[in-house]
Amino acid sequence: MELVEALPLQLTRYHGCGMGQYLDDAQTLAVIAARLNSLAYGFSGVRSVLLERLADLINHRVLPRIPAEGSVGASGDLTPLSYVAAVLAGERDVMFEGSVRDVWHALGHAPLALAPKEGLALMNGTATPASAIAPCGPAATTRSTSSVGTTSLRVSFASISAFSYGRGSIQRRLAQFVDFA
């Protein structure tokens, strides 16, 4: 049982190998907000205290220093999200009130001991690529995702006819980005 309890923290340490510049404040907040939103649905089995601590990071502007390089943005952002998980556990640096410091005691909390499965639940998601486009606004995000989606359809020789049922406007929007003729 001892190894099971140690695994979540060890996962965050193992995957904490990012490099390069740190994400800016808006990107970091977007990463945390995206992860909180996903976990709040309740399908990952995390405790409510973990969700509350993620909300504390946002509400108090406690910003984990997340390196921009080290993720492929595929099935999980293990490296960048490991920095968020480690901060909850009292490890890794954060920016708080303009300086790098230990924050949990300043906020009146002890670091969180991650329960089994919580380390992986925190790290397994695509919050980092989602946060990269979030500051652009809804219109730019819609254009970007439509462009990527239509490009994917085009290279896989798919048809957009499936998008015409009940929502002709979706088909017209997709057709704006790629010629499917």
N, C-alpha and C positions, 0 to 999 in steps of 0.2 A: 504494500500500500504506500510505502514511503516513496517509491519511484513514481507512482501515479500522481502523487501530490507535487512532486518536483518537476514533472514534465512541462506544464504550461510555462513556467518561468524559463526553463532550459530552452524551450522552443523560441521564446522571444530573444534570448541571448544568441542562439545559433543563427537566427535569421537577421540579426542586427548588423548587417555587413554592407550597408549602403555607402555611397560615395558622392562626391560632387557638392555643389551648392545646396543649401537648404531650401525647401519650399518656402514661399513667402507666406505672410500671415493669412491672406485670403485663401490660398490653396490649403494651408494647414487646417484652418477652420472648416473648409469644405470637406476635407478628408474625414475629419472627426464627425461632422454632421451626417455625412453619407453613411458612415459606419454605424452611428447611433440609430439612424433611421432604419437601416436594414435589420439591426439586432432587435429593435423595439417591436418588430412583428412577432417575436416570441418563438420562432422556429429553431433557434440555435441553442436553446437551453442555458442561456446566461442568467445570472441572478440580477434582480432589480438594482442592487447596489452598484453593480458594474455599469448599468445604464445611467444611474445617477452620477457616477464619477465621470462618465463621458460628457454628460450635460454640464458638470462642474468645469470641465476643461473649456467648453464653449462659453459658458456664462461668465467665467472669471478670466477669459482670454489667456488660459494656460496653454502655451503652444509648444508641443513636442518639436524638437529640432529633427525634422525628417529629411534625410538626404534625397535629392531629386533623382539620383541614379541608383539602379539596383532592382528595378521592377520591370517585368515584361508586360504587365497589365493583362494577363491572360486569365487563368482560373482563380488566381489569388494574388494579392499584393503582399506576399509574405514578408518581404524585406521592409517596405515603408510602413506597413501596418504593425510590424513588430516593434517599431519605435513608440507607437501609441500604446500598445499593450505593456511595454516595459515601463513607460511613464506611470501608468496606473499602478504598477507593482513597485514604484519608488525607484526605478532605475532609469538611466538616460537623462540627458539635459532637456530642460524646458526654458522657454522665454516667458518671463512673468514680470509684469511691471517694468519692462525695459532692461532686464538683466537675466542672465542665466543663473538659476538658483534652484534649491530644493523648495518645493512648493506645498507639499501636503501638510506639513506642520503649520505653515502660514495660513492655510485654509481651515485648520482645525480638524484634519483627518489624518489617519495613519495610512501608509501605502496599502493597497489592496492585495491580499493574497489570492492569486488567481486560482479558481477551482478547476478540477479536471474538465477538460474540453473548452474552457474559456480562452485559453491562449490561442488555440486554433480558431475558435469562433471569431475572435477579434481580428486575426490576421487573414483569414480566408474570405476575400471579397474583392471587389473591383472599385473600391472607393477612390483610389489614387487617380486612375484615368478619368473617372467621373468628375473629380474635383478640378481637373485640369481645364475642363471646358465650362464649369459652373460659373466662374466670374464673367464669362462672355455674355450672359443673359439668355433668356429663353429663346429669342428669335435666332440668335447665332447658334445656339445649341441645337435647335431644330434643324437648321440648315446643315450643320456639320453632321449630325446623326443621319439625316436623310441622304446626304452625299455618300457617307460611308456605307449605309445600307444598300443604296442603289448600286454602288460599285461592287459590293459583295454579290448582289443578284446578277449583275452583268458578267462578272468573271466566272460565275458558276452556271452560266447559260440558263438562268431561271426566267420564268415569265412573270410579268407583273399583273396578269389577268386575275390572280387570286385577290388582289387588292381592290378590285372593282365592285365586289359584292357589298352593296349597302353603303359604300363609302367611295364613290367615284372621285371625290376630291383627293383622296390619298393616292390613287392611281395617277391623277393629273400632277400632283406634287412630285411623285417619284419620277415621272416622265420628264419633268423639268431638268433633272440632274443628269440623266443618262438616256441616250437614244436607244430604245429597245427594238427598233425596227429590224 
